[in-house]
């Protein structure tokens, strides 16, 4: 189990301590707003993959349509996707998604997933589902603390008002389109989301995401139906 812990920390790009105020949210060492073709923090996306993650990278493909995105496969059964805004908006990363599966005989402890999430992104502002009890989906959400206070307040209020999913909604969250997510998270949500299925305190897989819905609007119609 110790080895699995190390692999998870590496997969999420976790630091030993919680990220400090002012730092960009990162997943697999990639920050939100990373441009597809421009320099950021002295690095290029291709350079990050080559220099830092190349030993773990199995394959990576850039798709230009219908929305620009990079889909990558890494060792240890990890799938990583990055979606970008429009050309006019600078092709910035608005959604980073990591899917991680664990060996059937060595599932990840559910509480450990929550602990690792908090260690890197901070204490969740919202956790739905529950550890223990009946099997089911658990979702942890952390609003980006680096936004201005008015946007943080609006995001937290939206979560309080709208994110009250029943059991069916929890199950469907994995597959919701972005308009449905905007209804639950709020139109201007920006932050980190951890989703996993909990069965007797264990998780066979998890999905970790960084999402900025304000940026997403350059390529997606998120208006309520």
C-alpha positions in Angstrom: 0.0 0.0 0.0 2.9 2.3 0.6 4.0 2.0 -3.1 0.5 2.9 -4.3 0.5 6.0 -2.1 3.7 7.1 -3.8 2.3 6.5 -7.2 -0.8 8.5 -6.5 1.2 11.4 -5.2 3.3 11.3 -8.4 0.2 11.0 -10.6 -1.4 14.1 -9.1 1.7 16.1 -9.1 1.3 16.6 -5.3 3.7 18.5 -3.3 4.6 17.4 0.2 2.7 20.3 1.6 -0.4 22.2 0.6 0.0 24.6 -2.3 0.4 28.2 -1.0 -1.7 31.2 -1.9 -0.8 32.6 -5.3 0.3 29.4 -6.9 -1.6 28.1 -9.9 -3.6 25.0 -9.5 -1.7 22.1 -11.1 -2.5 18.5 -12.2 0.2 16.3 -13.6 2.4 19.4 -13.2 0.2 21.3 -15.8 -1.5 24.5 -14.5 -4.8 25.8 -15.4 -4.5 28.5 -18.2 -1.5 26.7 -19.7 -1.5 27.9 -23.3 -1.2 25.2 -26.0 1.5 27.0 -28.0 2.9 29.8 -25.8 5.4 29.9 -23.0 4.3 29.9 -19.4 6.6 29.9 -16.4 9.6 29.4 -18.7 8.2 26.0 -19.9 6.3 24.7 -22.9 3.7 21.9 -22.7 5.8 19.7 -24.9 8.8 20.5 -22.9 7.1 19.5 -19.6 6.1 16.1 -21.1 9.6 15.5 -22.5 11.6 16.6 -19.5 9.5 15.7 -16.5 7.0 13.0 -17.6 8.5 11.3 -20.6 9.6 8.2 -18.7 5.9 7.7 -17.7 4.3 8.8 -21.0 3.0 5.9 -23.2 1.4 8.1 -25.9 -0.1 11.5 -26.5 -2.3 12.9 -29.3 -3.5 16.4 -30.1 -7.0 16.7 -31.5 -8.0 20.0 -33.1 -11.8 19.4 -33.4 -14.4 19.8 -32.2 -12.5 21.4 -29.3 -8.7 21.5 -29.1 -7.5 18.9 -26.6 -4.6 16.7 -25.8 -5.3 13.1 -24.8 -2.4 11.2 -23.1 -1.8 7.8 -21.6 0.7 7.3 -18.8 2.0 4.3 -17.0 0.2 2.9 -14.0 -3.1 3.0 -15.9 -3.5 6.8 -16.0 -5.4 8.7 -18.7 -4.9 12.5 -18.8 -6.8 15.0 -20.9 -6.4 18.8 -21.4 -9.0 20.9 -23.1 -8.2 24.3 -24.5 -10.2 27.5 -25.1 -10.6 29.1 -28.5 -7.8 30.6 -30.6 -9.1 34.1 -29.9 -8.9 33.3 -26.1 -5.3 32.2 -26.4 -5.9 28.4 -26.4 -5.6 28.2 -22.6 -6.3 25.0 -20.6 -9.7 25.3 -19.0 -10.1 21.6 -18.0 -7.6 19.1 -16.9 -8.8 15.6 -16.1 -6.9 12.6 -14.8 -8.5 9.1 -14.6 -6.6 6.7 -12.4 -7.4 3.0 -12.0 -5.9 0.7 -9.3 -5.2 -3.0 -9.4 -8.3 -5.1 -8.5 -6.4 -6.7 -5.6 -5.0 -3.4 -4.4 -7.7 -0.7 -4.4 -6.9 2.7 -3.0 -8.3 3.6 0.5 -11.1 6.1 0.1 -10.0 8.2 3.1 -6.5 8.4 1.7 -7.8 9.9 -1.5 -9.5 12.6 0.4 -6.5 13.2 2.6 -4.2 13.6 -0.5 -6.7 15.9 -2.1 -6.7 18.1 1.0 -2.9 18.0 1.4 -2.5 19.5 -2.0 -5.5 21.6 -2.8 -6.7 22.5 0.7 -9.7 21.4 2.8 -12.7 20.7 0.5 -15.4 23.3 0.5 -17.9 20.5 -0.2 -17.9 16.8 0.2 -21.0 14.8 -1.0 -21.5 11.1 -0.5 -20.0 9.5 2.6 -17.2 7.2 3.8 -18.5 3.9 5.0 -22.2 2.8 4.8 -23.7 1.9 1.5 -21.4 1.8 -1.6 -21.6 5.0 -3.7 -19.9 7.9 -5.4 -18.1 10.5 -3.4 -17.3 14.0 -4.7 -15.0 16.5 -3.1 -14.8 20.1 -4.4 -12.3 22.9 -3.6 -12.9 26.4 -4.9 -9.6 28.0 -6.1 -8.5 30.2 -3.2 -6.4 32.4 -5.6 -9.4 34.0 -7.3 -10.6 37.4 -6.2 -12.8 37.5 -3.1 -16.0 38.3 -5.0 -15.6 35.4 -7.3 -14.8 33.0 -4.4 -17.8 34.2 -2.6 -20.0 33.7 -5.6 -18.6 30.2 -6.2 -19.2 29.1 -2.6 -22.7 30.5 -2.6 -23.4 28.6 -5.9 -22.2 25.4 -4.3 -24.4 25.9 -1.3 -27.4 26.8 -3.4 -27.1 24.2 -6.2 -24.9 21.3 -5.4 -27.3 19.1 -3.6 -27.3 15.9 -5.8 -29.3 12.9 -5.0 -27.9 9.4 -5.4 -28.7 9.3 -9.1 -27.0 12.6 -9.7 -23.9 11.5 -7.9 -23.7 8.4 -10.1 -24.2 10.4 -13.3 -21.7 13.1 -12.3 -18.9 11.2 -14.0 -20.7 11.5 -17.3 -22.4 14.9 -17.1 -21.9 17.4 -19.9 -20.4 20.8 -19.0 -23.8 22.6 -19.0 -25.1 20.2 -16.3 -21.9 20.7 -14.3 -22.3 24.4 -14.5 -25.8 24.1 -13.0 -24.3 22.3 -10.0 -21.1 24.2 -9.6 -22.1 27.6 -10.7 -21.4 29.4 -14.0 -18.1 30.9 -12.9 -16.7 27.9 -10.9 -12.9 27.5 -10.9 -11.3 24.8 -8.7 -10.4 21.2 -8.1 -12.8 18.2 -8.1 -12.2 14.7 -6.9 -14.7 11.9 -7.8 -14.5 8.3 -6.9 -16.6 5.3 -6.1 -16.4 4.2 -2.5 -17.1 0.5 -1.6 -16.4 -0.6 2.0 -13.7 2.2 2.4 -11.9 1.3 -0.9 -11.8 3.0 -4.3 -11.1 1.0 -7.4 -10.5 4.2 -9.4 -10.7 7.9 -9.2 -11.0 11.0 -11.4 -9.2 14.2 -10.5 -10.1 17.4 -12.3 -9.1 21.1 -12.5 -11.9 23.2 -14.1 -12.5 26.8 -15.0 -16.0 27.4 -16.3 -15.4 31.0 -17.0 -12.7 30.1 -19.5 -14.8 27.2 -20.8 -17.4 29.7 -22.2 -15.1 30.6 -25.0 -15.8 27.2 -26.6 -18.9 26.0 -24.8 -22.5 27.3 -24.4 -23.1 26.9 -20.7 -26.4 28.9 -20.5 -29.1 27.0 -18.6 -31.5 25.1 -20.8 
